[in-house]
Amino acid sequence: MAEKSVSTDSLAMEAAKEYKGRKFRVAIVGCGGVAQMHMTALRQLPEVEVVAGVDIRADRITAFQETWGVTKLYKDWKKMLKEVEPDGVSVCTPNGVHAAPSIDAAKAGCHVICEKPMAMNPAECERMIAASKKAGRKFTIGFQYRYHPNTQFLKRARDHGEFGDIMFVKCQALRRRGIPNWGVFGQKKLQGGGPMIDIGVHVLEMAHYFMGSPKPIAASGNVWTYMGNKPSKVVSHWPNWDYKTYTVEDLAIGQIRFTNGALLQIEASFVAHIEKDVWNFSFLGTKGGGQWDPPMVFSDHHDTMLNTSPYYVGSQSGFQELFVLKLRNWVDGCMKNALLEAPGEAGLAVQKMLDGVYRSATAGREVTIR
Ligand SMILES: NC(=O)c1ccc[n+]([C@@H]2O[C@H](COP(=O)([O-])OP(=O)(O)OC[C@H]3O[C@@H](n4cnc5c(N)ncnc54)[C@H](O)[C@@H]3O)[C@@H](O)[C@H]2O)c1
């Protein structure tokens, strides 16, 4: 992964010179749930110093200061950018507030890591990429599942031709009962959608990365809302979501066509009537197939059909460990010009697929992805 691809070219030397003898100064925009995971990860990177936090909620600001000892706190990221002049900005706000701070941070000369999904729609993603490119700064999207050892194992096998051409991939992000009961995850205006854009995006990003990032050209799908917008007495781990403001789907099923002929199916739900939660992708190739969890390869060798499981793929598979890997990749990208595993273009491709499924559901037919 990234560490191996640290470039020794002139850009790398330039980047190293910029940060010589000092720390990489990061500001967090949005000090809620996921920001705590960013902080925990960033504290494990000795070359990083978190210098400021921004949130519109006073209680979040106070908690951020008390927990992490960060003293420069703001309600407005524009003011923070002007006064603090950080090197990098981590955008941890709700989906509808991803594009604006990312673009403003790039314009202020900052590198950016933005949480998933990249934005509300592909047009916003394009503006975010353009702003970073114009500023000559790095932009990465917080897709941590591509760093997971299972994904890396399957990607290595695919790169070595183990599966031949990948024809079909089935992605599943299905919760039996798991509507977020915090934040604004049920509000379409602020999130862009429900389980498809919130959790489907995770499995979609790792599967698309595994496939070698083929270009999506068409989408077909449907979405249904049948539970989230009603009160429920059912006992569950995540009770009492805000059903009164719930305007997103409960279940989304979509199919994506790619220019190379491959087809991908995505199934995402907060409330699926299934035996237990599923978080997985499986695939069929011309020479072999496989699955992500548990990682397995199904192929033919020595005139024999083999089902193969790796003995060891790596240990950094915990949720928090994946955050360390993704932030490490971003910081290495900024400070050493290392290859970014999740550049803006990856975020845009995933956003086009999500957007295609939602557009198709509205149109009631297959739609083109451009
Ligand atoms: N990568 C992952 O696994 C993962 C996990 C959880 C959340 N996320 C993503 O992170 C983002 C935030 O999710 P969360 O669970 O932390 O939500 P959250 O509601 O806990 O936190 C978001 C914070 O942003 C603040 N905020 C809103 N508007 C703002 C503005 N204009 N300026 C400054 N602050 C503002 C809110 O007050 C809140 O404190 C979402 O996009 C979500 O999809 C990613």
Ligand as a Chemical Component Dictionary entry (heavy atoms), coordinates in Angstrom:
data_LIG
# 
_chem_comp.id                   LIG 
_chem_comp.type                 NON-POLYMER 
_chem_comp.pdbx_formal_charge   0 
_chem_comp.three_letter_code    LIG 
# 
loop_
_chem_comp_atom.comp_id 
_chem_comp_atom.atom_id 
_chem_comp_atom.alt_atom_id 
_chem_comp_atom.type_symbol 
_chem_comp_atom.charge 
_chem_comp_atom.model_Cartn_x 
_chem_comp_atom.model_Cartn_y 
_chem_comp_atom.model_Cartn_z 
_chem_comp_atom.pdbx_ordinal 
LIG N1  N1  N 0  -15.949 6.471  7.784  1  
LIG C1  C1  C 0  -16.846 6.018  8.630  2  
LIG O1  O1  O 0  -16.895 4.839  8.970  3  
LIG C2  C2  C 0  -17.837 6.975  9.219  4  
LIG C3  C3  C 0  -18.454 6.675  10.449 5  
LIG C4  C4  C 0  -19.385 7.588  10.953 6  
LIG C5  C5  C 0  -19.683 8.754  10.251 7  
LIG N2  N2  N 1  -19.053 9.006  9.068  8  
LIG C6  C6  C 0  -19.368 10.222 8.292  9  
LIG O2  O2  O 0  -18.947 11.351 9.048  10 
LIG C7  C7  C 0  -19.845 12.423 8.889  11 
LIG C8  C8  C 0  -20.329 12.885 10.275 12 
LIG O3  O3  O 0  -20.962 11.804 10.934 13 
LIG P1  P1  P 0  -21.045 11.744 12.545 14 
LIG O4  O4  O 0  -21.556 10.409 12.897 15 
LIG O5  O5  O -1 -19.767 12.229 13.113 16 
LIG O6  O6  O 0  -22.198 12.830 12.776 17 
LIG P2  P2  P 0  -22.397 13.730 14.055 18 
LIG O7  O7  O 0  -23.755 14.336 13.904 19 
LIG O8  O8  O 0  -22.070 12.974 15.292 20 
LIG O9  O9  O 0  -21.258 14.872 13.903 21 
LIG C9  C9  C 0  -21.302 15.888 12.922 22 
LIG C10 C10 C 0  -20.912 17.203 13.578 23 
LIG O10 O10 O 0  -20.841 18.211 12.572 24 
LIG C11 C11 C 0  -21.337 19.410 13.157 25 
LIG N3  N3  N 0  -21.741 20.362 12.124 26 
LIG C12 C12 C 0  -22.872 20.374 11.383 27 
LIG N4  N4  N 0  -22.885 21.437 10.558 28 
LIG C13 C13 C 0  -21.727 22.102 10.783 29 
LIG C14 C14 C 0  -21.162 23.291 10.241 30 
LIG N5  N5  N 0  -21.793 24.016 9.308  31 
LIG N6  N6  N 0  -19.945 23.701 10.701 32 
LIG C15 C15 C 0  -19.303 22.993 11.680 33 
LIG N7  N7  N 0  -19.808 21.869 12.230 34 
LIG C16 C16 C 0  -20.997 21.427 11.788 35 
LIG C17 C17 C 0  -22.488 18.955 14.033 36 
LIG O11 O11 O 0  -22.854 19.918 14.984 37 
LIG C18 C18 C 0  -21.913 17.682 14.632 38 
LIG O12 O12 O 0  -21.272 17.922 15.859 39 
LIG C19 C19 C 0  -20.968 11.921 7.973  40 
LIG O13 O13 O 0  -20.713 12.345 6.661  41 
LIG C20 C20 C 0  -20.852 10.409 8.062  42 
LIG O14 O14 O 0  -21.260 9.748  6.882  43 
LIG C21 C21 C 0  -18.131 8.149  8.557  44 
# 
loop_
_chem_comp_bond.comp_id 
_chem_comp_bond.atom_id_1 
_chem_comp_bond.atom_id_2 
_chem_comp_bond.value_order 
_chem_comp_bond.pdbx_ordinal 
LIG N1  C1  SING 1  
LIG C1  O1  DOUB 2  
LIG C1  C2  SING 3  
LIG C2  C3  SING 4  
LIG C2  C21 DOUB 5  
LIG C3  C4  DOUB 6  
LIG C4  C5  SING 7  
LIG C5  N2  DOUB 8  
LIG N2  C6  SING 9  
LIG N2  C21 SING 10 
LIG C6  O2  SING 11 
LIG C6  C20 SING 12 
LIG O2  C7  SING 13 
LIG C7  C8  SING 14 
LIG C7  C19 SING 15 
LIG C8  O3  SING 16 
LIG O3  P1  SING 17 
LIG P1  O4  DOUB 18 
LIG P1  O5  SING 19 
LIG P1  O6  SING 20 
LIG O6  P2  SING 21 
LIG P2  O7  DOUB 22 
LIG P2  O8  SING 23 
LIG P2  O9  SING 24 
LIG O9  C9  SING 25 
LIG C9  C10 SING 26 
LIG C10 O10 SING 27 
LIG C10 C18 SING 28 
LIG O10 C11 SING 29 
LIG C11 N3  SING 30 
LIG C11 C17 SING 31 
LIG N3  C12 SING 32 
LIG N3  C16 SING 33 
LIG C12 N4  DOUB 34 
LIG N4  C13 SING 35 
LIG C13 C14 SING 36 
LIG C13 C16 DOUB 37 
LIG C14 N5  SING 38 
LIG C14 N6  DOUB 39 
LIG N6  C15 SING 40 
LIG C15 N7  DOUB 41 
LIG N7  C16 SING 42 
LIG C17 O11 SING 43 
LIG C17 C18 SING 44 
LIG C18 O12 SING 45 
LIG C19 O13 SING 46 
LIG C19 C20 SING 47 
LIG C20 O14 SING 48 
# 
